[in-house]
Amino acid sequence: CLNLMLCLPLQADLSELLGLKDYMGVTEEKFDGVEVVLYQPKQRGGTELRRAVIYLHGGGWCLGSSRMSPYDLLARKIVTELDSVVLSVEYRLAPAHHFPVPYEDVYRCGQTLPPEGGAGPLQKEPGQQVKLKAQALIYPVLQALDLNTPSYQQNQDMPILPRTLMVRFWSEYFTSDKALFRAMMANTHNNPESSSLLKFVNWSAFLPETYHKKYNYSAPAVVQGVGGEAVGMDGPSRSFADPRASPLLVPDTALHSLPKAYILTCEYDVLRDDGIMYVTRLRAAGVEVTHEHYDTGFHGGLMFTVWPTDFLIARRMTDNYVKWLERKLVKNS
């Protein structure tokens, strides 16, 4: 896996070989100090505003870059097929930058248009707030309170993203203290304060029966500290109870105002149940949701669009995702 990730950036010019370079401009910009890769269709004359897609690459907040070939190719496909701008954010990574730094980088980019010293198709009126028209989540990670959902248990040894790696991503996102990693591995990282939020991630209530499999719900243990040490809400426990890190912790009353959603989940993914619980809660709040579940899919599947790992399921995922964007952002259907 590491070798694959190292070789992907070397193929970044593949899109140019395919002739996509002539149809768009690709520049590296800074939005309020945050690095971004900005993809824009070639101007046809005039200064008309364009729709924009803000894209956040994967990698557990610790790995990856929007410059990697699969992300680059996806961005170019969106530009070509939707005639839209793509803003791919190079948010800072953990463990060098713990939460909330990566979140704040992304938030600032979404609110800072156009780029520093620039104008053009991303321009907005002074003081105007950016309003999101849709949200699209590709096998998302949405909560850190219960790391023993059925999908975490079923897929704990699954390649690409085994449970140990996902837990490490979570712990490194919050702190370099290994005590949190050990507590999260044992699912004993909740304290009395965070325990009041467990109702939002109770998979026995939010997962359809078919995803319960052979597993029975047991509420995560609640302890006074992490790793034998007293940890108050000023420590990492405050972070994983923060809805900015765990969006599933947002109360029901705040969900109804969210934009229409596209959520992709895969059967062979520790994060499967996070996405499905979000589907359930959004629909209960009256939000329009398109849920595409891939029975043979695995976490990271959409990345495999570059030779020699050019998989059919990755093409299906990409095509379905872009078609949804076209329907909702272009055709408004």
C-alpha angles and dihedrals in degrees: 000000000000092000090051092052092049094052098046097079090054088068095053092115093059091096090057090052088054090057097251093123092077093060101054148024120238119196138164111235140167123237109195089333096313119119116238137172108228120203117191133175113243110272114256092199127281128057102266117160118246136207114257136209118207106209125198117194123223130239106120092274087287106072142035141043136229086239093069113113100248092051092043093051092047091051091050091048090054092049092048098045100036100032086228139133118254120206109195111192123220094202117183115265137230143271088038088046117032127198129321093031097076090045092049091049090056094044093051091050091053092052098040110078131189109028120261109295092359142106134171129099095359095051120129136183117272110273092010114141120226109245117202115223097192143001124219120191122189111202088323131202107224112161141032101188101085116034094170101071115141091264092051089052098040094048101033092124098034115134120249094029115022118177093256092058094046091050089049090052090052095048094045090049089061106030146344089232105116090207089079092051091053092047093048091049088056091041089235098118099104119105129194092273097052092041090075088066097053089094089073093059100038098136093192087067101038105036120081111243093253090068095050088078112171094330128110122208118253118173113239115262117262116217135175095240145004120259092355093304125110108252118187130192089275090069134064091297089071089056100053089047090054114104089218087067097032109033092184087072092069108115119249092250090064097049099068093071094055119110125254113291142218114197124184119195133177129211095224098053131100087220095055094104095049089061095043093049088052090051090053095048095045092050091048087054091052098254117146108246133185108197119190114186120188111209091196096035129117135197113281093018094136089063093068100086098105126084130287089027099043103148127187092224090056090054090050092050092048095046094047092047094049092045089054091050089050093051095047102035104030107025093027091217 
